[in-house]
Amino acid sequence: MASPKAIYGGAAAAALLCAAGAWWFLGSHRTEAAPTDAGAPRTAASGPAPATLVTVAVARKQDVPVNVSVNGSVVSLNSVDVRPQVSNMVQKVHVKEGDFVRAGQPLFTLDARADVANLEKAKAQQLKDQATLADLERQYQRSQELLAQNFIAKSATDTVLSQLQAQRAAVEADKAAVQSAQVQLSYDEIRAPISGRTGGINAFVGTLAQPGTPLVTVTQLDPIAVQFPVPEGRLQDLLAAASERSEVLAMVPGRAAPLKGVLTFVDNTVDPQVGTVRAKASFANADHALWPGQYVNTSVTVRTLKDAVVVPVAAVITGPNGRIVYVVKDDQAQLRKVELDHSFGDQAVVRGVQPGERVVVEGKQNLRPGSRVRLERPQPSVTGTGPAPARRDPT
């Protein structure tokens, strides 16, 4: 006689076999019916494809400045190495390192004793020769009177005349000698040739100043210049901008606002190795924000595009056949070929789109010409009580 465990185990196995058979039967009938439903044609009741959600921007007409942004360096308009013109001992130093000086201000005084003596000697010689000249003039006057009375020969008068003319030349030479001594004496007082800031001083009291050794360098700081390279492709625009003294901006680290200058110079040659031309702009620098040798970012407006049509750069699609945008009209996306004239920041100047037309900025990857579109609406405010946040219109 079978045990109860064997009876229960057989019954459970039979139940599992029955369930598996039923599952297989129903599944096979369901699988056979599926191709019939899937292969059925779509009816008109299923409707057209849903509209694609897109974000658009309105094309705007505005004047667009064309800027060239490059790295530049600050240079002084004037920087002079002050050298003595004579060899002499430094007697006095009138300035300190880093002083601001005016043109003509004394910087150094050299030992002038020898030059003062030479000047006095030249003046004394001039006085002596002038006295001799006065005596010869009187002698010549008397000789003419005696010649008129036939008391002396004409040759005697000619001799006195020759002496008189020679003495007149000697007096003129004395005048030149005095002027030369005065110039030599002036070299002992070394003055600032320009207004600016002094650098390191290389001479002290008692130093023997030599003509070939600079005593100090004076550098002009106000106004000051920034020079920068511009690609040669912008040369004609740059020349036109220079003739109009266009504005140049210099961005200085640590200052929120850029400094404004004027384009004043374009070099007469293009560097063939790098393909750039050197330009220079002048800046007022009363607060000494710009320092010679400093590197700054510069931006110069080379021309202005009048009444340009501006769209976001994100709206422009670049393909193998050129550039296109999608224009939304009557809730449909129309493909439009465009030409890109200029880009700045996240904006682009294009031709082929009219002001006021709406171009697709986001969602264009899902579009085809003629696709139905649905414009994205602004999200409601967080609290739900205020107005919807305004969408920033690209500019």
Secondary structure, 3 states (H helix, E strand, C coil): CCCHHHHHHHHHHHHHHHHHHHHHHHHHHHHHHHHHHHCCCCCHHHCCCCCEEEEEEECEEEEEEEEEEEEEEEECCCEEEECCCCCEEEEEECCCCCCEECCCCEEEEECCHHHHHHHHHHHHHHHHHHHHHHHHHHHHHHHHHHHHCCCCCHHHHHHHHHHHHHHHHHHHHHHHHHHHHHHHHHCCEEECCCCEEECCCCCCCCCEECCCCCCEEEECCCCEEEEEEEEHHHHHHHHHHHHCCCEEEEECCCCCCCEEEEEEEEEEEEECCCCEEEEEEEECCCCCCCCCCCEEEEEEEEEEEEEEEEEEHHHCEEECCEEEEEEEECCEEEEEEEEEEEEECCEEEEECCCCCCEEEEECHHHCCCCCEEEECCCCCCCCCCCCCCCCCCCC
